Amino acid sequence: MTLAPAPPRSDAPPAEPGLLALVGRTPLARIHTPLPHPHPGFWAKLEGLGAGGMKARAAVSMLTGARRRGELRPGAPVVESTSGTLGLGLAFAGQALGHPVVLVGDTELEPSMRQLLRGHGARLELVDRPAAHGGWQAARLARLREILARTEDAYWPDQYNNPDNPAGYRSMAAELIARLDHLDVLVCSVGTGGHSAGLVGPLRRRWPRLRVVGVDSVGSALFGQPARARLMRGLGSSIRPRNVRPELFDEVHWVGPAEAVDACRRLARGSFVSGGWSTGAVALVAAWAARAEPGAVVATVFPDGPHRYLGTVYDDAYCHAHGLTGATPAGHPLEIPHPRAAEAVGWTRCRTPAAALAPAPDPTPVPVPRPPAPGGAV
Ligand SMILES: Cc1ncc(COP(=O)(O)O)c(C=O)c1O
C-alpha cells in the first residue's frame, strides 16, 4: 500500500513553479576600470542581475533536494539563519515551491535588507546581541534552534554545512564554461563556502590547471585568523562551516572594509556594475591577479548588486564615521607565510590556505599594520 502524499499545509503560500525559470543565466561582464591601479581586465559574473540574487541558486537547490529526500514536506515552513542574501534567495525559492519562510537575522542587518526580506513575504526574527563565543552567527543559530523546536514540520537548510548549497552553483559553472574559451584564475569570496566549493569541481575538470583564489574579510575565522567584530557582511564568518574547504584554494586574501568600499565606488563610477562588500573585495583581488600575470584569463563572481548597501558602502556619512574614506588601496597585498603568522588588518595574502586546517601551532597572532606608503599608493 502506498500512502497519498500529505496535502500542503493551509498556511503555505501557493507554489509558483514558473519562477524557477528566472534563476541564473546572469551576464558576464568584462571589467577594465582601474581599482585604483590599471589592469588588463577580468570577467565578472553579475549575479545581482538574476532573480533572488546569487543565493537563489543555492536556495532552490537546498529546498528541492530536501523535498526529493522527503525532509521537507509540501508547504512546510523553512527556517534559516542569514545575514541577508540567502534570505532573499529563500524568499524566492519559498514562493516558487510554496513554503513559508522564517529568517533569523540580527540587529546589524541593514534596514533596506529587512524591508526587502519582509516585502518578499519572509518572516524576520532579529537577535539583538552576539554570543560570547561565536559572535552573531552563534546567537542566530541559538534562536533558530528555539524556532525549530516549536514549529511543526519546520525544515532548516543549514547553508553552512548542506552539500546542496555548493551543488546549486553547478548551473553557474556550466554558464562560465559555455562563455569562456579558457580560464586561468577564479577569484571567489567565501562566506558559507557555497559558490567556491560548487564552482571549483566542474571548472577544474574543464581547466585542470585552474588556480583558485579565496577572498575573506579581515577579522574572519574561516582561514585560521582570529575572529573579530567585522563591518563587512556576506563574505567572512566567525565560525568554520563544513562547506568551506581551505584545501580547494591555491591562496587566500583578506581584505579590509575601506579597500572594499574604494573598489565598489570605483566600479560603480567606471563600469556601472557594482555591488557590496564582497563585490568590492573580489574586484580588488581580481584586478590585482590580472595585473600580476598579464595574459592570464581571470574571472570572478559579483554576488549581488549595490542596492542593499546604499546605507553603508555608498553612504558618505557612514563611511566617514567608520574611517573608510580617504586612503588609496595598495597596489599589492602584504604577504604572510602561514594563515596564523600575523593578524590581517588590511589586504593580506597567504599562499598556504590549507595550513588553516592544522591545529593552531602558535598563540594569537599580533596585528601587523601596513607601513604607510609614500604618496598613498604602493
Ligand atoms: C553578498 C554575499 N557575498 C558573498 C557571499 C559568500 O558566498 P558563499 O556563501 O557562497 O561562500 C555571501 C554569502 O552569504 C553573500 O551574501
The ligand as a Gaussian input file, in Angstrom:
#p B3LYP/6-31G(d) Opt

LIG

0 1
 C       26.692000      39.212000      -0.585000
 C       27.435000      37.928000      -0.390000
 N       28.638000      37.785000      -0.951000
 C       29.362000      36.658000      -0.797000
 C       28.889000      35.609000      -0.043000
 C       29.750000      34.378000       0.126000
 O       29.259000      33.342000      -0.679000
 P       29.254000      31.829000      -0.177000
 O       28.291000      31.747000       0.966000
 O       28.776000      31.068000      -1.380000
 O       30.636000      31.486000       0.234000
 C       27.640000      35.718000       0.566000
 C       27.110000      34.648000       1.410000
 O       26.189000      34.805000       2.160000
 C       26.891000      36.896000       0.388000
 O       25.687000      37.058000       0.950000

